[in-house]
């Protein structure tokens, strides 16, 4: 099913590669440039590649995602990568080159690193354009706002999943509705405190679907800029519970418990 492997895999890679920071980046870039000598610049991205046509496609999709994601964050003046430091995308010709030159695990389908923000992808990777690109660009943008380790996992993954092209399809909606109807969804007092990716596949699927659905639900509340205010409160160190109470008063005046109550009603009536 659509909710499982690619997302979790790419995020696990982010985690692994975060540990490999700083000093070796210049060397990494130099080595990759030998393999990908051509560059294509857009407003927010620079693509290193060997295939102008494919790079063109990736670049326009990346720009489209950027605009959508920034609009969804709804934070005044937040427009990263507009001037000097664009986000780099390394588009490898094949999976072997990608594995060899990115250092990513062999089971991965793409990966991203934060400092500096960069994506490693390869031609023909499953769901690259539809899912991997928007998902990983969302993470990179989010981590510019709030350091990754300070973002609740459900919020980081929910937002990234929410930006994928096909996350909100009939299958996912039916799956979530059934989970809610049967009372087997992940209750928010657990979901919002999850620090490690669930190991069981069923719970992983629920984790991603629920988290994305909650983001969608929050974004529908009143005016879009409220979601931006909510994110800024998290950025300033407020807990999710406190940020909900302060941003969405009076609707979620009791924080997480009110959000859960309204979200369940929303799933039962709208899904
Ligand atoms: Zn992710």
Boltz pocket constraint, residues with backbone or C-beta under 6 A from the ligand:
constraints:
  - pocket:
      binder: B
      contacts: [[A, 7], [A, 8], [A, 10], [A, 11], [A, 135], [A, 139], [A, 156], [A, 157], [A, 160]]
      max_distance: 6.0
